[in-house]
């Protein structure tokens, strides 16, 4: 599956205000990044499009993480580590 480098526009809003990036897909803020943390949030919807929006945001805004699925479970590659994405949200400390 190929992903574009920029965040898709279907049902998606991207906003940057005062150093805070927000990517909202439908009514869920799937990515929130500030100077200290990156928060990934599925809103309980672990769908292909949610994962795609998260990865597109990482690519477009150089957030240096990657969300992937293996054997039905979600993971995040970040800072050289693979982190299980078990719940609805995951907070990553910024480098």
Steps between C-alpha positions, in 0.01 A plus 500: 500500500638838401456808716530858388742738667231748605197456719189410302206738495198265517328567837835636625606835642860605563570799721818652642458762771760634740735207440233232538416274206155343493378244244131420537343211307120505522458622861817345646827684548715213370829693535590780738859617513654775708859568605490233774282214377330333207162349583351240268131430558278253316183603680436125513505476118805298402432525129729506200411866439573601861842338472555662160417848636745447787777394263426780254531753785833344602627530141373851434612651831819295560371343820726196461259221594326229303179317591460146369296188556627145540283197573205728575687707760617860461856618567695823473864523395650800677850593611635161397243307706185311409224594744171307531199723430255306718254767614315776322784750548876507532719787616853524360760733656662735247871465444 
